[in-house]
């Protein structure tokens, strides 16, 4: 199969899968960070501020993740710094309240 035909096959298959059907798989792959669109590309953004490299062996799985993440505008960021701030805000552990304050 040519690359063009393979891409068309992925797109046809992708249209048959509801966008929310991939949510459990995405959630299972988000230990320690979140998937975001960063500067147009899909990236896993670790909560610890580190970097991560992803290798997609399955083009359909990659297309599903992209579709799922793009459907959530809060996960689309122009820069890695913006994505890191978003991930930290979502996954930050609650801090202990200061003495004398309600926590």
Phi, psi and omega in degrees: 000134180287159178302323180295315179295321179297318179295320178295321178297316178300314181296319178297315180295319181300323180295338182273352183256120177299140184302324182281351179291338181273348184309314180297324180290319177298313180300322180293338182259016183246032177290117176085010180178190180224150172279133179221158168268119181239117181052040176091350182243151178283127179220145170272124183251106180293144180293336182279003178085001180285191177242162182213140176246131181246141177236117183262113177275336183248109182297330178291318178298317178300314180298322178296315180298315180300313181299315180298313184291318179296334179286354178242093186304332180293345180262004180258122187226146180283339184216162178295324179298317178297317179295319179298318178297319178297313181297316178299320181293328181277327187248007181296135177287141178297137180270157176292140179291146178291152178304137178086004178239159177278140182230000000 
